Structure formats: C-alpha cells, structure tokens
Amino acid sequence: MPSYWPGRLMPGVPYPLGATWDGLGTNFAVFSANAARIELCLFDPSGRREIARFDMPELTDEVWHGYLPNARAGLLYGYRAHGPYDPHRGHRFNHHKLLLDPYARRVAGDLRSADALCGYRVNSPRADLSFDRRDSAPGMIKGVVADDSFNWADDRPPNVPWADTVIYEAHVRGLSMLRQDLRANERGTFAVLADARFIDHIRRLGVTTLELMPVQAFVQDRHLLQKGLRNYWGYNTIGFFAPEPRYLSDNTADEMRIAIRRLHAAGIEVILDVVYNHTAEGNEMGPTLSFRGLDNAAYYRLVGDNPRHYINDTGTGNTLNLASPRVLQMVMDSLRYWVGAYHVDGFRFDLSVTLGREAYGFDQGAGFFDTLRQDPLLSRVKLIAEPWDIGPGGYQLGQHPPGMAEWNDRFRDGIRRYWRGDAGQRADFAARLAGSSDVFDHQARRPWASINYVASHDGFTLADVVSYEQRHNEANGEDNKDGHPENYSANWGIEGPSDDPAVLHTRRRLQRALLATVFLSQGTPMLLAGDEFGRTQLGNNNPYCQDNETSWLHWDVAKSVEGRRLLTFTERLAALRREHAVLRAPRFLHGQEELLPGVRDISWFDALGKPMTTDSWNNPEERRLVLRRAGRNGDGLVSVLTVFFNATADEHSFHLPSPGLPSRLLIDSADPDGSERELEREDVVVGARSVVLILAARQDGAR
C-alpha cells in the first residue's frame, strides 16, 4: 500500500481506457456519455473496506479520466456513477452501487448475491422504477490494477493452416476436476493445461487447436444459486478483459500465459469462446454491476419506444449495443488484448448473429464484421462464428463474411439422422461430407469454413447420442423443459445405461461411425472433450448449471477396455486425416477435374459401384453410399481415397467403382483393432452401421 496519495486525482489522459500502471502511478479512464459525475473508489487488499474516494477530474470525448501517483499494480478499485435514474428514458444511474470497470484486467472477490446489488428496491411494488440507496460495495467484486509484463521468450503462434486444423472443445474446469493424480488446488485450472500429460493426450488425437469454453470473468446467476446450482459453462460475462479467477490456482494471470506458452511449444493453438452479445446484468430486473450503472443507454440495445426495457435477441435478458462506437471499441480492445497480452490464436463468437445486427437486422457488412476484418492483428487469427441467435432472422449459417468459419449444425444433425437410419438422408449426408458446399461455396470461401462436429458442449455427448432418445435434464430444475427437444438420437433398445450386449455392440459401432464421418469429411473437424473415450452426461443435453460429475470428464472411462479402444480408434482417424491430403482438400470439389482416366476429384456411387443417378439420390429407403475423392500428392502420385458408408442393420458387400485400382484397406470401423491390409478382390465387405476407407495410388497420367 502506498504511503502517500494526493487529496485529488491529477488530470491523466483519456486513452487507454481502463487502469494503466506505468511504474510510478496509475491512469484511470472510463467511458460514460450520460453520467454527470464519476467517482473512483479504492479498497484495501481484502476488498471489504473502502480506503479512498476521488472525483474523476477530467472528461474528454465522453471518457472520464484521472491519474493517481503511487497507485501500484494490485490495487483494488471500482467506480460510482452519478446521473439520472430515469428508466423510462433508459438511464439507470445509482451512485450507491459500486461498478466494475469494463476494462478491468483482473477481478478480485466473490459476488455475494444480494438485493443490494440491484439499483432498484427489489420488493417495491414499483419494481425497477423504484430507487435503492443501499451500498453494494461489500458484496461486489472489484477491479485490480494489473501488471501484464511476462517473459514470452521465443513464443510464436503455431499458425496452423485452416485446412490442417483439428479442434478440441474443452472446459478448463471440467477437464481435470476428477483427476486424482493432480494436486487438489490445481484441478480445474489453467495449470492442468500446461501439464505434459494433457498436452500429450491431445497431440496423440491429432488436435491442433484447443478451443476453451468461456474463460473471461463471469458471475453466478442468482436464480441458480437459489436452487443449489451454479453457472458452469460461463456464458455470463462481466469482465471482458479479465480471466476467470477460479481457473487460476495461484491467483495470477501468468498461469494462463504459461499454459498457452507450453501449448504453443507443442504446436497447439488456443482459441477462446467469447461472449460479447450480452452481459451478466440481465434484464431490467437484474443487478447493477458495471455497464448498466455506467451508462445503460449507451451500452445496451433498448426498446425504441420504451427504453425501460431491453431488446433480448440473446435470450439472456439484454443485448450489447455494438452499433455504439464506444461499445464496439470495447469489444475490439478486448479481442486485441487477449491476442497481445495472452497470445491467444483466435476466437469463437457466441451468438455471432447478435454481433452483426444493425437496426434493420443481420448484415455481414455490419460494423463489427467490418472492423474485425480490417484489423491488422485480429484479421490474422482464427475466427469462428456461432451463426444464430433467437432474434428475428436469427439463423444465418453460411452468411458470415469470408475469413470466418462457422459452427455447422446442419452437419451435426445431418450425420446423426443418416446414422440413425432416417429415410431420405443420403443426398443431405453427401452434401455434409463434401464440406457443405451448398452452404459455404460462395465469396471464395473454403471448405474449412464448415466446422464439422457430431457433438459440442451444447447438447448430447457422442455417447449420449446413441444411448438416449429423450433429454434428461431434470437436475436443472426446469421440469425437463430446457435444452434441445430434438436431438436426432436413438437409444437402440434401452434408454440410458445398459448391460445388454446387443445394445452395447450397436452403440459402440455407431460412435465409431460418427467419429469416422467427422474426420473423413471435408471441412474442419471438431471433437468434444471426452468423446474420444465415450464420456456421458447421463442424457442431460443442457448441463450449463451442472458444475459436478455430470459435466466433468471421468478419465477412468478412458482407462477401461472400451474407452481405450475408442480412444485408439480416434487417434487412428486423426492420423489418417493428417497423412492424406485428399481428406484435407483446401478447395471445394465438384467432380469437374479428371485426375486419372475415369477418376475425378470427387464422385459418388451406389453399393454396386455404379455412379449415382437422380433416381438413386431420390430413393428414400437406401442407406448405403460410396464417396471417392482423388488428389495429387506433389510426388507424381495421385491418391484415390474411397469411403464406404453402410447405415443399415446388416453387413453388405460393396463393389469397387470403376476403374478397379489396386487398393489398400486403411480402416474399418466395424473392426477398430484391425490393421491395414491389401484388398485382393473388387468387393469390399462393410459391416452393419460401419465405415470403411480404402486407398489407391497411381502415377499421374498413367494408363
């Protein structure tokens, strides 16, 4: 604690926003267009006692700023904003409420959910039109003046080409809470991501890119705490510049940087799932924690003819107003901060349609996308969109700007339906295998724009897709009404856990077939953490509030006989994708290039080896399909890879398409332990609900 502070702040500067320590003192700058006065409040290291309060002395371009000599890194602080409390005009200033700096680069303390956090009197008959005079500081988290110095040495971004990318979606906490071989204080933290055992595991899977669910500071929902639950997923952000403290075992952000540096050294990228579409403050009945109290009318999209209420395109109660230059600046500053200060390699944008909304609706030329695409730093990292929200016209798959990839739920649903045995799925299945060119092949986009997955954090795990027909979300306390009602899943005879050998045999086959489809398709494969060894959530397809063994990875399953078997099979699939460039074609294939006599870059056949006809595609009861792709290797050879898909309940013999080139069987999902072997005949036996991949190589131009 410094021995001396002046009685008032010095003027300071309006840029950069946030608390910036220069070694001698700290400059504080915060945006508010409508406040009449802003106070800076300082706290003792415990965060419980306010030790000083200063009026911000200067206002420049709607930024309040001041400089405090001797204020060091580690100092706890917050703001109080004075102005009109007039909800009908969109203003909700209440100086009794301590506010977190939107640019705080670290946060301290736990948010103690209480009525005093709200700007209105909770039990008043006038609801949010009333005014609450209780001080919220005792239960409020505080910002921390940060020192971002870190020795990155020779750290370099892996810069994995999109065509070679394999994504592993994981939750920092869930990855390791059940790892008994780790120190208790490190479980559920970034320390585990730096562990050589974890890095070796994902490297064996062929993972190039680790996608982390939200790690920006978030708060717990009061309604969940009242039910004895917690927000596990973290899509409830309050600090867009600060790492979530629970994920730091040593309470320093360097732990996150060390993990990223070690992952980079192993050639693995790190991308963050970020939530810039809304904040943790909820609707008009939510708490006043930061943005609402600093300038509600500027930060949020309000209903035009009734600004007391919030536009709710996100389903969370509020929507950030990215049409506001200062809010857009905050988002861009946040993104640049994570790339610059933490060396992250990209972002997955939650509900990205919201980010691209203008007054008239979604626009791929919206200010957010334009700013993102022209930024010299951000335009060079990986950018992934979740292409939907719940607002009008909220489904925009394939409509995001070039340079962005998109989560492809049509791939997820299409391959689930095909392997479930639904009628009339072959044509859609073929489109998904070919990189969903019907969705993405425009504006010079590439196949990698399609993020292909069978399971993600949102929905059933892979094992549950083949074990449950209905969602089982009773533990969420919403009468099993939350989560997707249609999962295109099947239980194959028994709902949930089973010891029936026939049921288990079918489920295991389908898990392997689904994984094979993901890795053998054009596009960017994404694997949900734990699916490689068959983790289950016991049928819960929306465990956002299950911070317990429902969501955590049970690594002991990976050590079981079947867990090891599935893990090894997944590793083989990843190795095949890495080895054969044809599986990672950088451009969409349309069967227009002949690489060998009678062999085009992509072709489709029926089980008899005959080219697919219109009648074949329109046959709703046929569930077998052959895909052949060819590509030049650069060594004078043309690789011809043929995949046989059999979604029927019976084993079938497929005839090799003409010309019948000498071939080698690379993998058979019905025989996951089988080794590669030469084919001695022109028929290929494909087991029930299985995939077979064969390879033929021939000199380019050979006759």
HUFENQUI-V155394 format. One record per residue. N is the residue number from 1. PHI is phi in whole degrees, -180 to 180 (999 if undefined). Layout:
# HUFENQUI-V155394
n:N phi:PHI
n:N phi:PHI
This chain:
# HUFENQUI-V155394
n:1 phi:999
n:2 phi:-65
n:3 phi:-82
n:4 phi:-148
n:5 phi:-126
n:6 phi:-68
n:7 phi:-71
n:8 phi:-148
n:9 phi:-76
n:10 phi:-78
n:11 phi:-59
n:12 phi:67
n:13 phi:-134
n:14 phi:-83
n:15 phi:-140
n:16 phi:-80
n:17 phi:-69
n:18 phi:100
n:19 phi:-103
n:20 phi:-118
n:21 phi:-86
n:22 phi:-112
n:23 phi:97
n:24 phi:-116
n:25 phi:-175
n:26 phi:-131
n:27 phi:-94
n:28 phi:-114
n:29 phi:-144
n:30 phi:-143
n:31 phi:-86
n:32 phi:-162
n:33 phi:-82
n:34 phi:-117
n:35 phi:-72
n:36 phi:-94
n:37 phi:-167
n:38 phi:-127
n:39 phi:-113
n:40 phi:-97
n:41 phi:-114
n:42 phi:-112
n:43 phi:-130
n:44 phi:-71
n:45 phi:-58
n:46 phi:-77
n:47 phi:81
n:48 phi:-92
n:49 phi:-122
n:50 phi:-76
n:51 phi:-112
n:52 phi:-164
n:53 phi:-145
n:54 phi:-132
n:55 phi:-74
n:56 phi:-68
n:57 phi:-83
n:58 phi:-130
n:59 phi:-132
n:60 phi:-129
n:61 phi:50
n:62 phi:69
n:63 phi:-115
n:64 phi:-88
n:65 phi:-150
n:66 phi:-167
n:67 phi:-121
n:68 phi:-116
n:69 phi:-61
n:70 phi:72
n:71 phi:-77
n:72 phi:-103
n:73 phi:-59
n:74 phi:103
n:75 phi:-68
n:76 phi:-93
n:77 phi:-153
n:78 phi:-161
n:79 phi:-124
n:80 phi:-127
n:81 phi:-115
n:82 phi:-101
n:83 phi:168
n:84 phi:-72
n:85 phi:-100
n:86 phi:-143
n:87 phi:-55
n:88 phi:-65
n:89 phi:-107
n:90 phi:88
n:91 phi:-104
n:92 phi:-137
n:93 phi:-71
n:94 phi:-153
n:95 phi:-70
n:96 phi:-77
n:97 phi:-105
n:98 phi:-74
n:99 phi:-118
n:100 phi:-76
n:101 phi:-62
n:102 phi:-57
n:103 phi:-101
n:104 phi:-58
n:105 phi:-94
n:106 phi:-148
n:107 phi:-127
n:108 phi:-136
n:109 phi:89
n:110 phi:-107
n:111 phi:-74
n:112 phi:-93
n:113 phi:-59
n:114 phi:-158
n:115 phi:-60
n:116 phi:-66
n:117 phi:-74
n:118 phi:-87
n:119 phi:-76
n:120 phi:-117
n:121 phi:-79
n:122 phi:-57
n:123 phi:-98
n:124 phi:-75
n:125 phi:-64
n:126 phi:-87
n:127 phi:52
n:128 phi:-75
n:129 phi:-84
n:130 phi:-84
n:131 phi:-133
n:132 phi:-104
n:133 phi:-106
n:134 phi:-77
n:135 phi:-80
n:136 phi:-90
n:137 phi:-56
n:138 phi:-59
n:139 phi:-104
n:140 phi:-103
n:141 phi:-70
n:142 phi:-120
n:143 phi:-78
n:144 phi:-126
n:145 phi:-64
n:146 phi:-107
n:147 phi:-114
n:148 phi:-93
n:149 phi:-67
n:150 phi:-160
n:151 phi:-86
n:152 phi:-82
n:153 phi:50
n:154 phi:-100
n:155 phi:-58
n:156 phi:-134
n:157 phi:-64
n:158 phi:-62
n:159 phi:49
n:160 phi:-67
n:161 phi:-58
n:162 phi:-55
n:163 phi:-64
n:164 phi:-99
n:165 phi:-78
n:166 phi:-129
n:167 phi:-100
n:168 phi:-122
n:169 phi:-87
n:170 phi:-144
n:171 phi:-112
n:172 phi:-55
n:173 phi:-73
n:174 phi:-66
n:175 phi:-60
n:176 phi:-134
n:177 phi:-62
n:178 phi:-105
n:179 phi:-86
n:180 phi:-73
n:181 phi:-86
n:182 phi:-111
n:183 phi:-62
n:184 phi:-57
n:185 phi:-73
n:186 phi:-96
n:187 phi:-64
n:188 phi:80
n:189 phi:-128
n:190 phi:-65
n:191 phi:-56
n:192 phi:-71
n:193 phi:-67
n:194 phi:-89
n:195 phi:-71
n:196 phi:-60
n:197 phi:-68
n:198 phi:-69
n:199 phi:-61
n:200 phi:-63
n:201 phi:-62
n:202 phi:-75
n:203 phi:-66
n:204 phi:-63
n:205 phi:-78
n:206 phi:79
n:207 phi:-68
n:208 phi:-108
n:209 phi:-143
n:210 phi:-94
n:211 phi:-103
n:212 phi:-98
n:213 phi:-60
n:214 phi:-45
n:215 phi:-121
n:216 phi:-75
n:217 phi:-55
n:218 phi:-134
n:219 phi:-123
n:220 phi:-85
n:221 phi:-77
n:222 phi:-61
n:223 phi:-67
n:224 phi:-74
n:225 phi:-61
n:226 phi:-67
n:227 phi:-98
n:228 phi:76
n:229 phi:-116
n:230 phi:-139
n:231 phi:-75
n:232 phi:-90
n:233 phi:-66
n:234 phi:94
n:235 phi:-83
n:236 phi:-150
n:237 phi:-70
n:238 phi:-124
n:239 phi:-128
n:240 phi:-77
n:241 phi:-116
n:242 phi:-115
n:243 phi:-71
n:244 phi:-64
n:245 phi:-58
n:246 phi:-63
n:247 phi:-93
n:248 phi:-120
n:249 phi:-68
n:250 phi:-104
n:251 phi:63
n:252 phi:-125
n:253 phi:-69
n:254 phi:-62
n:255 phi:-61
n:256 phi:-68
n:257 phi:-65
n:258 phi:-63
n:259 phi:-61
n:260 phi:-65
n:261 phi:-62
n:262 phi:-71
n:263 phi:-65
n:264 phi:-60
n:265 phi:-61
n:266 phi:-90
n:267 phi:82
n:268 phi:-109
n:269 phi:-81
n:270 phi:-127
n:271 phi:-121
n:272 phi:-109
n:273 phi:-82
n:274 phi:-119
n:275 phi:-124
n:276 phi:-104
n:277 phi:-87
n:278 phi:-154
n:279 phi:-127
n:280 phi:-79
n:281 phi:-82
n:282 phi:67
n:283 phi:-84
n:284 phi:-63
n:285 phi:-97
n:286 phi:-87
n:287 phi:-76
n:288 phi:-104
n:289 phi:-115
n:290 phi:-163
n:291 phi:-60
n:292 phi:-61
n:293 phi:-80
n:294 phi:-79
n:295 phi:-176
n:296 phi:-54
n:297 phi:-70
n:298 phi:-90
n:299 phi:-80
n:300 phi:-116
n:301 phi:-85
n:302 phi:-109
n:303 phi:-65
n:304 phi:-55
n:305 phi:-94
n:306 phi:-154
n:307 phi:-69
n:308 phi:-65
n:309 phi:-109
n:310 phi:-103
n:311 phi:-69
n:312 phi:-122
n:313 phi:-75
n:314 phi:-102
n:315 phi:80
n:316 phi:-114
n:317 phi:110
n:318 phi:-144
n:319 phi:-141
n:320 phi:-66
n:321 phi:-96
n:322 phi:-75
n:323 phi:-76
n:324 phi:-81
n:325 phi:-55
n:326 phi:-71
n:327 phi:-71
n:328 phi:-61
n:329 phi:-60
n:330 phi:-59
n:331 phi:-63
n:332 phi:-66
n:333 phi:-61
n:334 phi:-64
n:335 phi:-61
n:336 phi:-64
n:337 phi:-63
n:338 phi:-67
n:339 phi:-72
n:340 phi:-77
n:341 phi:-88
n:342 phi:-123
n:343 phi:60
n:344 phi:-70
n:345 phi:-105
n:346 phi:162
n:347 phi:-144
n:348 phi:-112
n:349 phi:-92
n:350 phi:-63
n:351 phi:45
n:352 phi:-66
n:353 phi:-60
n:354 phi:-60
n:355 phi:-68
n:356 phi:-102
n:357 phi:-89
n:358 phi:-104
n:359 phi:-58
n:360 phi:-98
n:361 phi:128
n:362 phi:-69
n:363 phi:-149
n:364 phi:-68
n:365 phi:-101
n:366 phi:-63
n:367 phi:-55
n:368 phi:-61
n:369 phi:-66
n:370 phi:-62
n:371 phi:-65
n:372 phi:-64
n:373 phi:-72
n:374 phi:-92
n:375 phi:-68
n:376 phi:-66
n:377 phi:-95
n:378 phi:-72
n:379 phi:-69
n:380 phi:-104
n:381 phi:-103
n:382 phi:-73
n:383 phi:-127
n:384 phi:-127
n:385 phi:-106
n:386 phi:-93
n:387 phi:-85
n:388 phi:-161
n:389 phi:-150
n:390 phi:-99
n:391 phi:-77
n:392 phi:-59
n:393 phi:62
n:394 phi:-80
n:395 phi:-102
n:396 phi:-131
n:397 phi:-59
n:398 phi:84
n:399 phi:-107
n:400 phi:-84
n:401 phi:-67
n:402 phi:-54
n:403 phi:98
n:404 phi:-112
n:405 phi:-93
n:406 phi:-140
n:407 phi:-61
n:408 phi:-106
n:409 phi:-72
n:410 phi:-67
n:411 phi:-64
n:412 phi:-54
n:413 phi:-71
n:414 phi:-65
n:415 phi:-76
n:416 phi:-64
n:417 phi:-68
n:418 phi:-62
n:419 phi:-74
n:420 phi:-72
n:421 phi:96
n:422 phi:-62
n:423 phi:-74
n:424 phi:67
n:425 phi:-106
n:426 phi:-64
n:427 phi:-65
n:428 phi:-66
n:429 phi:-59
n:430 phi:-62
n:431 phi:-63
n:432 phi:-68
n:433 phi:-62
n:434 phi:-91
n:435 phi:83
n:436 phi:52
n:437 phi:-62
n:438 phi:-65
n:439 phi:-103
n:440 phi:-112
n:441 phi:-83
n:442 phi:-159
n:443 phi:55
n:444 phi:61
n:445 phi:-74
n:446 phi:-115
n:447 phi:-58
n:448 phi:-62
n:449 phi:-62
n:450 phi:-90
n:451 phi:-83
n:452 phi:-95
n:453 phi:-152
n:454 phi:-101
n:455 phi:-152
n:456 phi:-139
n:457 phi:-59
n:458 phi:-95
n:459 phi:128
n:460 phi:-67
n:461 phi:-74
n:462 phi:-56
n:463 phi:-62
n:464 phi:-75
n:465 phi:-59
n:466 phi:-106
n:467 phi:-127
n:468 phi:-136
n:469 phi:-95
n:470 phi:-124
n:471 phi:-71
n:472 phi:-134
n:473 phi:-107
n:474 phi:-57
n:475 phi:-66
n:476 phi:-78
n:477 phi:77
n:478 phi:-122
n:479 phi:57
n:480 phi:60
n:481 phi:-101
n:482 phi:-92
n:483 phi:83
n:484 phi:-64
n:485 phi:-77
n:486 phi:-119
n:487 phi:-114
n:488 phi:50
n:489 phi:-118
n:490 phi:-152
n:491 phi:-101
n:492 phi:60
n:493 phi:126
n:494 phi:-140
n:495 phi:-78
n:496 phi:85
n:497 phi:-56
n:498 phi:-148
n:499 phi:-115
n:500 phi:-75
n:501 phi:-58
n:502 phi:-68
n:503 phi:-64
n:504 phi:-64
n:505 phi:-61
n:506 phi:-65
n:507 phi:-61
n:508 phi:-66
n:509 phi:-61
n:510 phi:-70
n:511 phi:-59
n:512 phi:-67
n:513 phi:-65
n:514 phi:-66
n:515 phi:-64
n:516 phi:-61
n:517 phi:-62
n:518 phi:-62
n:519 phi:-78
n:520 phi:-99
n:521 phi:-94
n:522 phi:-69
n:523 phi:118
n:524 phi:-103
n:525 phi:-74
n:526 phi:-128
n:527 phi:-114
n:528 phi:-79
n:529 phi:-53
n:530 phi:97
n:531 phi:-65
n:532 phi:-69
n:533 phi:-128
n:534 phi:89
n:535 phi:-71
n:536 phi:-126
n:537 phi:-113
n:538 phi:57
n:539 phi:85
n:540 phi:-81
n:541 phi:-103
n:542 phi:-151
n:543 phi:-83
n:544 phi:-62
n:545 phi:-112
n:546 phi:-105
n:547 phi:-87
n:548 phi:-161
n:549 phi:-68
n:550 phi:-62
n:551 phi:-99
n:552 phi:-69
n:553 phi:-77
n:554 phi:-94
n:555 phi:-69
n:556 phi:-66
n:557 phi:-64
n:558 phi:-67
n:559 phi:-93
n:560 phi:-72
n:561 phi:-59
n:562 phi:-73
n:563 phi:-64
n:564 phi:-64
n:565 phi:-64
n:566 phi:-68
n:567 phi:-61
n:568 phi:-64
n:569 phi:-64
n:570 phi:-64
n:571 phi:-62
n:572 phi:-65
n:573 phi:-61
n:574 phi:-63
n:575 phi:-65
n:576 phi:-64
n:577 phi:-63
n:578 phi:-68
n:579 phi:-78
n:580 phi:-114
n:581 phi:-63
n:582 phi:-59
n:583 phi:-76
n:584 phi:-121
n:585 phi:-52
n:586 phi:-78
n:587 phi:-130
n:588 phi:-66
n:589 phi:-104
n:590 phi:-130
n:591 phi:70
n:592 phi:-99
n:593 phi:-114
n:594 phi:-98
n:595 phi:-93
n:596 phi:-137
n:597 phi:-54
n:598 phi:79
n:599 phi:-123
n:600 phi:-97
n:601 phi:-61
n:602 phi:-149
n:603 phi:-148
n:604 phi:-124
n:605 phi:-139
n:606 phi:-92
n:607 phi:-66
n:608 phi:-87
n:609 phi:82
n:610 phi:-93
n:611 phi:-58
n:612 phi:-66
n:613 phi:-110
n:614 phi:-58
n:615 phi:-63
n:616 phi:-64
n:617 phi:-62
n:618 phi:-89
n:619 phi:-79
n:620 phi:-72
n:621 phi:-98
n:622 phi:-86
n:623 phi:-126
n:624 phi:-117
n:625 phi:-157
n:626 phi:-124
n:627 phi:-119
n:628 phi:-120
n:629 phi:-127
n:630 phi:-135
n:631 phi:-159
n:632 phi:-79
n:633 phi:-91
n:634 phi:91
n:635 phi:-114
n:636 phi:89
n:637 phi:-104
n:638 phi:-108
n:639 phi:-90
n:640 phi:-119
n:641 phi:-110
n:642 phi:-119
n:643 phi:-116
n:644 phi:-109
n:645 phi:-115
n:646 phi:-129
n:647 phi:-96
n:648 phi:-86
n:649 phi:-86
n:650 phi:-126
n:651 phi:-72
n:652 phi:-137
n:653 phi:-98
n:654 phi:-102
n:655 phi:-95
n:656 phi:-63
n:657 phi:-64
n:658 phi:-77
n:659 phi:-78
n:660 phi:-78
n:661 phi:-77
n:662 phi:-55
n:663 phi:-134
n:664 phi:-128
n:665 phi:-78
n:666 phi:-94
n:667 phi:-160
n:668 phi:-133
n:669 phi:-67
n:670 phi:-76
n:671 phi:-131
n:672 phi:-63
n:673 phi:-92
n:674 phi:-70
n:675 phi:-94
n:676 phi:-65
n:677 phi:-157
n:678 phi:-76
n:679 phi:-89
n:680 phi:-104
n:681 phi:-146
n:682 phi:-94
n:683 phi:-112
n:684 phi:-122
n:685 phi:-87
n:686 phi:-117
n:687 phi:-68
n:688 phi:-58
n:689 phi:50
n:690 phi:-141
n:691 phi:-129
n:692 phi:-126
n:693 phi:-120
n:694 phi:-125
n:695 phi:-127
n:696 phi:-130
n:697 phi:-128
n:698 phi:-148
n:699 phi:-60
n:700 phi:-58
n:701 phi:86
n:702 phi:-68
n:703 phi:-111
